[in-house]
Amino acid sequence: MTIIKETAYAKINLGLNILGKRADGYHDVSMIMQSVGLCDEITISKGSSDGGITISTNLPGLSCGTDNLAYRAAALLAGHANINPNVHIALNKNIFLAAGLAGGSSDAAAVLRGLNRYWKLKLETYELEQLGAQLGSDIPFCIEGGTMLATGRGEMLTKLADMPETHVVLAKPLNLEVSTAWVYKNYNAGRVVNAPCIWQLEARLAGGGHAITPYMGNVLETVTIPAHPVIASIKARMLGAGAYYAMMSGSGPTVFAFTDTKETAEKVQAALDDYTVETAITTTIGRMK
């Protein structure tokens, strides 16, 4: 029996700026997205005798129904290829849920890549990205990952040279979920004091973390942090423990911090012991080959 395994990597935003609202209700964004090593593991195998698409996961609270992005990705690709599916998709989740790390989007991207191999469709990467864009703005990036400039509503991608490996600490307040739709709906450009300089970020990526931090930023912090001040507190604690930069990822609530060494990353993680958070130490990673 054929079994396909795929790895679904989390992402952070090195810079996230909003340029305005579009006629379709989405926002035009300009952001640099970066893959990190924290990942989910996806296994695709033959389904039951009943056929169809089935999902299982190691997290009891996660829906395995038709609302799961992995399920929707499988159904979309099956329809596109005119295939009557009979597959089981097992999701081994390590990426924090509802965290601003694109966990669901990365799972969907991994399913598209995996089923493309499982069904021997031989679709090109850009075709998978076009399909993924129908389901979510982050999915096209997650098809390849690495370091990319994302514009439009996030689906228009420009590949950049891989950022040098940087140590990253991730921290998400437990039991805190932030609605991306709510954050964008409540965004007010007038509250932004320091927007990221995306072109400067792009120009200095080869220099690594220290070179880009003066130009990093996330305008969505102006929405999420006032509603959840613990995010600002976590940022401050990380910086106080030795991180040289800390910022919220995406619409939140996860905070990521850069450190010079793994040892410093461990100190930063330990400094969060009196917070109710889930944490991980990882690094930035390059584009999937």
C-alpha positions as CSV (number, residue, x, y, z in Angstrom):
1,M,0.0,0.0,0.0
2,T,1.3,3.4,-1.0
3,I,1.9,5.8,1.9
4,I,2.9,9.4,1.4
5,K,4.5,11.5,4.1
6,E,4.7,15.3,4.0
7,T,6.0,17.9,6.5
8,A,4.0,21.1,7.1
9,Y,6.1,23.9,8.5
10,A,4.9,26.8,10.5
11,K,5.5,30.4,9.4
12,I,6.2,33.8,10.9
13,N,6.0,37.2,9.5
14,L,9.2,39.2,9.4
15,G,7.2,42.2,8.4
16,L,3.5,42.7,7.9
17,N,2.0,45.9,6.5
18,I,-1.5,46.7,5.3
19,L,-1.8,49.0,2.3
20,G,-5.6,49.4,2.2
21,K,-8.9,47.6,1.8
22,R,-9.9,46.0,-1.5
23,A,-13.3,46.0,-3.2
24,D,-13.7,42.3,-2.5
25,G,-13.5,42.9,1.3
26,Y,-10.0,41.6,1.7
27,H,-7.0,43.9,2.5
28,D,-4.0,44.5,0.3
29,V,-0.9,43.5,2.2
30,S,2.8,43.7,1.9
31,M,4.7,41.2,4.0
32,I,7.7,39.0,4.2
33,M,6.9,35.5,5.3
34,Q,9.4,33.1,6.7
35,S,9.2,29.3,7.4
36,V,10.4,27.9,10.7
37,G,11.2,24.4,11.7
38,L,8.2,23.8,14.0
39,C,6.1,21.4,11.9
40,D,3.1,19.1,11.6
41,E,3.5,15.6,10.0
42,I,1.0,14.5,7.4
43,T,0.6,10.9,6.3
44,I,-1.6,10.0,3.3
45,S,-2.8,6.4,2.8
46,K,-5.6,4.4,1.2
47,G,-9.0,5.0,2.8
48,S,-11.6,2.6,3.9
49,S,-13.8,0.4,1.7
50,D,-16.5,3.1,2.0
51,G,-14.3,5.5,0.0
52,G,-14.2,9.3,0.4
53,I,-11.8,11.4,2.4
54,T,-11.2,10.8,6.1
55,I,-9.1,12.7,8.6
56,S,-7.6,11.7,11.9
57,T,-5.5,13.8,14.3
58,N,-3.6,13.5,17.6
59,L,-5.5,16.5,19.0
60,P,-9.0,15.5,20.3
61,G,-10.3,19.0,20.1
62,L,-9.5,19.5,16.4
63,S,-12.4,19.0,13.9
64,C,-11.8,16.2,11.4
65,G,-14.8,17.1,9.4
66,T,-15.4,18.9,6.1
67,D,-14.5,22.2,7.8
68,N,-10.9,21.1,8.3
69,L,-8.6,22.8,5.8
70,A,-6.8,19.5,5.1
71,Y,-10.1,17.9,4.1
72,R,-11.1,20.9,2.0
73,A,-7.7,20.8,0.2
74,A,-8.1,17.1,-0.6
75,A,-11.7,17.6,-1.8
76,L,-10.6,20.6,-4.0
77,L,-7.7,18.7,-5.6
78,A,-9.9,15.6,-6.2
79,G,-12.5,17.8,-7.9
80,H,-9.9,19.5,-10.0
81,A,-8.5,16.2,-11.1
82,N,-11.9,14.5,-11.5
83,I,-10.9,11.8,-9.0
84,N,-13.3,9.9,-6.8
85,P,-11.2,10.0,-3.7
86,N,-10.5,7.1,-1.3
87,V,-7.8,8.4,1.1
88,H,-7.1,8.8,4.8
89,I,-5.1,11.7,6.0
90,A,-3.5,11.6,9.4
91,L,-2.4,14.9,10.9
92,N,0.2,14.7,13.7
93,K,-0.1,18.3,15.0
94,N,2.8,20.1,16.7
95,I,2.1,23.7,15.5
96,F,0.0,25.6,18.0
97,L,-3.6,26.0,17.1
98,A,-5.2,29.3,16.1
99,A,-1.8,30.9,16.7
100,G,-0.9,33.1,13.7
101,L,1.6,30.4,12.5
102,A,-0.4,29.2,9.5
103,G,-0.8,25.7,10.9
104,G,-4.0,24.9,9.1
105,S,-2.8,26.5,5.9
106,S,0.5,24.5,6.1
107,D,-1.4,21.3,6.6
108,A,-3.6,22.1,3.5
109,A,-0.5,22.8,1.5
110,A,1.1,19.6,2.6
111,V,-2.1,17.7,1.6
112,L,-2.0,19.3,-1.9
113,R,1.7,18.4,-2.3
114,G,1.2,14.9,-1.0
115,L,-2.0,14.0,-3.0
116,N,-0.3,15.4,-6.1
117,R,2.3,12.6,-5.5
118,Y,-0.2,10.0,-4.3
119,W,-2.5,10.4,-7.3
120,K,0.5,10.9,-9.7
121,L,-1.0,14.1,-11.0
122,K,2.3,15.8,-11.9
123,L,0.8,19.2,-11.3
124,E,3.4,22.0,-11.2
125,T,4.0,24.0,-8.1
126,Y,2.3,27.1,-9.5
127,E,-0.8,25.0,-10.2
128,L,-0.9,23.8,-6.6
129,E,-0.5,27.4,-5.4
130,Q,-3.4,28.6,-7.6
131,L,-5.6,25.9,-6.1
132,G,-4.5,26.7,-2.6
133,A,-5.3,30.4,-3.0
134,Q,-9.0,29.3,-3.4
135,L,-8.9,28.1,0.2
136,G,-6.7,30.6,2.0
137,S,-4.2,33.4,1.5
138,D,-1.4,31.7,3.3
139,I,-1.6,28.4,1.5
140,P,0.3,29.4,-1.6
141,F,3.3,30.4,0.5
142,C,3.1,27.2,2.5
143,I,3.4,25.1,-0.7
144,E,7.1,25.9,-0.9
145,G,7.9,28.0,2.1
146,G,11.3,29.6,2.8
147,T,11.5,33.4,2.6
148,M,9.0,35.2,0.3
149,L,7.5,38.6,-0.3
150,A,3.7,38.3,-0.3
151,T,1.4,41.0,-1.8
152,G,-2.2,41.2,-3.0
153,R,-4.2,39.5,-0.2
154,G,-1.1,37.4,0.4
155,E,-1.3,35.0,-2.5
156,M,1.0,37.0,-4.9
157,L,4.5,35.6,-4.1
158,T,8.0,36.6,-4.9
159,K,10.7,34.2,-3.9
160,L,13.6,35.7,-2.0
161,A,17.0,34.2,-1.1
162,D,16.7,32.1,2.1
163,M,17.2,34.1,5.3
164,P,20.3,32.8,7.2
165,E,19.4,30.3,9.9
166,T,18.3,32.2,13.0
167,H,17.3,30.8,16.4
168,V,13.6,31.4,17.2
169,V,11.6,31.1,20.3
170,L,7.8,30.8,19.9
171,A,5.3,31.4,22.7
172,K,1.5,31.3,22.5
173,P,-0.8,32.0,25.5
174,L,-2.8,28.9,26.2
175,N,-6.6,29.0,25.7
176,L,-6.3,32.3,23.8
177,E,-7.5,32.3,20.2
178,V,-7.6,35.3,18.0
179,S,-9.9,35.6,15.0
180,T,-8.0,36.7,12.0
181,A,-11.2,38.1,10.5
182,W,-11.9,40.1,13.7
183,V,-8.3,41.6,13.7
184,Y,-8.5,42.7,10.1
185,K,-12.0,44.1,10.6
186,N,-10.8,46.2,13.5
187,Y,-7.6,47.4,11.9
188,N,-7.2,51.2,11.8
189,A,-4.2,52.6,10.0
190,G,-4.4,55.8,12.1
191,R,-3.2,53.8,15.1
192,V,0.0,52.6,13.4
193,V,3.1,54.5,14.6
194,N,5.9,52.3,13.2
195,A,5.1,50.3,10.1
196,P,7.7,47.9,8.8
197,C,9.8,49.0,5.9
198,I,9.4,46.0,3.6
199,W,11.8,47.0,0.9
200,Q,14.6,47.6,3.4
201,L,13.8,44.3,5.0
202,E,14.1,42.6,1.6
203,A,17.4,44.3,0.8
204,R,19.0,43.3,4.1
205,L,17.8,39.7,4.5
206,A,21.1,38.2,3.5
207,G,22.6,39.9,6.6
208,G,20.4,37.8,8.9
209,G,18.4,38.7,12.0
210,H,20.4,41.6,13.4
211,A,20.5,43.3,10.0
212,I,16.7,43.3,9.5
213,T,15.3,44.0,13.0
214,P,15.4,47.8,12.5
215,Y,13.0,47.4,9.6
216,M,10.7,44.7,11.0
217,G,7.2,45.3,12.4
218,N,3.6,44.1,12.3
219,V,0.8,46.6,12.1
220,L,-1.7,44.1,13.4
221,E,-0.2,44.4,16.8
222,T,-2.1,47.7,17.1
223,V,-5.4,45.6,17.1
224,T,-4.5,42.4,19.0
225,I,-2.2,43.7,21.8
226,P,-4.8,46.3,23.1
227,A,-7.3,43.4,23.3
228,H,-4.8,41.0,24.8
229,P,-2.1,42.8,26.8
230,V,-0.4,39.6,27.8
231,I,1.1,39.6,24.3
232,A,3.1,42.8,25.1
233,S,4.1,41.3,28.5
234,I,5.5,38.2,26.8
235,K,7.4,40.3,24.3
236,A,9.0,42.3,27.2
237,R,9.9,39.2,29.1
238,M,11.6,37.6,26.1
239,L,13.6,40.7,25.5
240,G,14.5,40.9,29.1
241,A,15.8,37.3,29.0
242,G,18.2,37.9,26.2
243,A,16.3,37.9,22.9
244,Y,17.4,40.7,20.6
245,Y,14.0,41.1,18.9
246,A,10.4,40.0,19.7
247,M,7.2,40.5,17.7
248,M,3.7,39.0,17.3
249,S,3.3,36.7,14.3
250,G,0.4,37.4,11.9
251,S,-2.8,38.3,13.6
252,G,-1.5,36.6,16.8
253,P,-1.5,35.7,19.5
254,T,1.9,33.9,19.1
255,V,5.0,35.9,19.8
256,F,8.3,35.0,18.3
257,A,11.8,36.1,19.4
258,F,15.2,36.0,17.8
259,T,18.3,34.9,19.8
260,D,21.9,34.6,18.9
261,T,22.3,31.1,20.3
262,K,20.3,28.0,21.2
263,E,21.5,28.5,24.8
264,T,20.0,32.0,24.9
265,A,16.8,30.6,23.3
266,E,16.5,28.1,26.2
267,K,16.9,31.0,28.7
268,V,14.2,32.9,27.0
269,Q,11.9,29.9,27.1
270,A,12.7,29.3,30.8
271,A,11.9,32.9,31.6
272,L,8.3,32.3,30.5
273,D,7.7,29.6,33.1
274,D,5.4,31.7,35.1
275,Y,3.2,32.5,32.1
276,T,0.5,30.1,30.9
277,V,1.9,29.5,27.5
278,E,3.0,26.8,25.1
279,T,6.5,27.3,23.8
280,A,8.9,25.9,21.2
281,I,12.5,26.5,20.2
282,T,13.2,26.3,16.5
283,T,15.1,28.0,13.7
284,T,14.2,29.7,10.4
285,I,14.5,27.3,7.4
286,G,14.9,27.5,3.7
287,R,12.5,26.8,0.9
288,M,11.5,23.1,0.3
289,K,13.4,21.6,-2.7
